[in-house]
Amino acid sequence: MAVMVLLQTLAVMGFTIAAKWVLLGRRREGYYPWDMSSYSQRWQIMLAIEWHIDHYPGNIGILTLISGTAYLPVFYRAMGATTEPDLVTFGDRVAADDASVVCHLNTRGEFEMHPLRVGDRSVLRSGSRLLAGASMGDDACLLEHTLVLAGDHVDNGCTVQGRPCELFSGDRLHGLAT
């Protein structure tokens, strides 16, 4: 039984990886209007395929089962996540705890993709969100539930919090505001 589940899991992951490269290829910065580009439709097909990753086996999700293991980064690398060209660039020793990095904007049918950059030794704490075109310098920190708006930059060594983010001048390790 365990061997069969393992084989099915590998098949689902392999199919998802192949579909990503066939349908989307390497993602590029640009504008993709819903009524003039097939990219948005291909992305919707990809989301339907990824449903299997999120719900197999037994509605648990494959990525949940392999989180915290060496297999999760292998899967993401196979899907095109690198430290450079696929729109998201993470520097060395970056820590992201349940954070979101969003490379796209969808405004009134105008779909755009813009790169994101997170500098070396930066931290994205739980619930923080970095929107399209935003960037973080080296040693920057987003505290819990922080939103960095599209196109904004968090300077080197700065700690920010809030929605939208503002400079935090307290003790981020102990949560004390000064």
C-alpha positions in Angstrom: 0.0 0.0 0.0 2.7 2.5 0.9 4.6 1.7 -2.3 1.5 2.5 -4.3 0.9 5.8 -2.5 4.6 6.7 -3.1 4.3 5.9 -6.8 1.1 7.9 -7.2 2.6 10.8 -5.4 5.6 10.8 -7.6 3.4 10.6 -10.7 1.3 13.6 -9.6 4.4 15.6 -8.8 6.0 14.6 -12.1 2.8 15.5 -14.1 2.6 18.9 -12.3 6.2 19.7 -13.1 5.9 18.7 -16.7 2.6 20.7 -17.1 4.2 23.8 -15.7 7.0 23.7 -18.3 4.7 22.8 -21.2 1.9 25.3 -20.3 3.9 28.3 -18.9 7.6 27.8 -19.5 9.9 30.3 -17.7 7.9 33.2 -16.4 8.8 36.6 -17.7 8.1 40.2 -16.6 5.4 41.8 -18.8 1.8 42.6 -19.5 -0.7 39.9 -20.2 -4.2 41.2 -20.9 -6.9 38.6 -20.3 -8.5 39.3 -23.7 -5.3 39.4 -25.8 -3.0 36.8 -24.3 -3.4 33.1 -23.8 -1.1 33.2 -20.7 -4.0 33.8 -18.3 -6.0 30.8 -19.6 -2.9 28.6 -19.5 -2.4 29.7 -15.9 -5.9 28.7 -15.0 -5.3 25.3 -16.5 -2.2 25.0 -14.4 -4.1 26.0 -11.2 -6.6 23.1 -12.0 -3.6 20.7 -12.3 -2.0 22.0 -9.1 -5.3 21.1 -7.3 -4.0 17.5 -7.2 -0.8 18.6 -5.4 -2.9 20.4 -2.8 -5.5 17.6 -2.2 -3.6 14.3 -2.6 -3.4 12.1 -0.6 -6.6 12.2 1.5 -7.0 16.0 1.1 -3.8 16.6 3.1 -1.6 17.8 0.2 1.7 16.5 -1.0 3.6 19.7 -0.1 2.3 19.6 3.4 3.7 16.1 3.8 7.2 17.0 2.5 7.5 20.5 4.1 10.5 20.7 6.3 12.4 18.1 4.3 15.0 18.3 1.6 12.4 17.2 -1.0 10.4 20.5 -0.9 13.2 22.6 -2.3 13.8 20.0 -4.9 10.2 20.2 -6.0 10.3 24.0 -6.1 13.5 24.0 -8.1 11.9 21.5 -10.6 9.0 24.0 -10.9 11.5 26.8 -11.8 12.2 28.4 -8.5 15.8 29.6 -8.5 17.8 32.3 -6.9 17.6 34.3 -10.0 15.6 34.3 -13.3 12.0 33.3 -12.6 11.0 36.7 -11.2 11.7 36.0 -7.5 15.2 36.5 -6.3 16.1 35.4 -2.7 19.5 36.3 -1.4 21.6 34.1 0.8 20.3 33.0 4.3 16.8 34.5 3.8 14.2 33.2 6.3 10.5 33.2 5.2 7.9 32.0 7.7 4.5 31.5 6.1 5.0 34.7 4.0 3.6 35.5 0.5 5.6 36.9 -2.4 3.4 37.9 -5.3 4.8 38.8 -8.7 1.6 39.6 -10.4 -1.0 42.4 -10.5 -4.4 41.9 -12.1 -6.2 45.2 -12.5 -9.3 45.4 -14.6 -8.2 42.5 -16.9 -4.7 43.9 -17.3 -2.4 41.2 -16.0 1.2 42.2 -15.2 4.2 40.4 -13.8 7.1 42.2 -12.1 10.2 40.8 -10.4 10.7 40.7 -6.6 14.0 40.8 -4.8 14.8 39.9 -1.2 18.3 40.8 0.0 20.8 38.6 1.9 19.9 37.7 5.5 16.5 39.2 5.3 13.5 37.9 7.2 9.8 37.7 6.2 7.8 36.8 9.3 4.5 35.0 9.5 1.7 36.6 7.4 3.9 39.2 5.7 3.4 39.9 2.1 5.6 41.4 -0.6 3.7 42.6 -3.7 4.8 42.8 -7.4 7.9 44.9 -8.1 8.7 45.4 -4.4 12.1 44.7 -3.0 14.0 44.3 0.3 17.6 45.3 1.0 20.1 43.2 2.9 19.4 42.5 6.6 15.8 43.8 6.2 12.9 42.4 8.3 9.1 42.3 7.7 7.3 41.8 11.0 4.2 39.7 11.3 1.3 40.7 9.0 3.3 43.4 7.1 2.4 44.5 3.6 5.0 45.9 1.3 3.1 47.6 -1.6 3.9 47.1 -5.2 7.1 49.0 -6.2 8.1 49.8 -2.7 11.6 49.1 -1.3 12.6 48.2 2.3 16.1 49.7 2.9 19.1 47.7 4.1 18.9 46.9 7.8 15.4 48.3 8.2 12.6 46.6 10.1 9.0 47.5 9.0 5.5 46.6 10.1 1.9 47.4 9.2 -0.4 47.5 6.2 1.0 49.4 4.4 4.4 49.0 6.0 6.0 51.7 8.1 9.4 51.8 9.8 9.5 50.0 13.1 11.9 51.5 15.7 11.2 49.1 18.6 12.9 45.9 19.8 11.7 43.4 17.2 13.1 40.4 19.1 10.9 41.2 22.2 8.1 43.2 20.6 8.7 46.3 22.6 8.0 49.6 20.9 10.3 52.5 21.8 
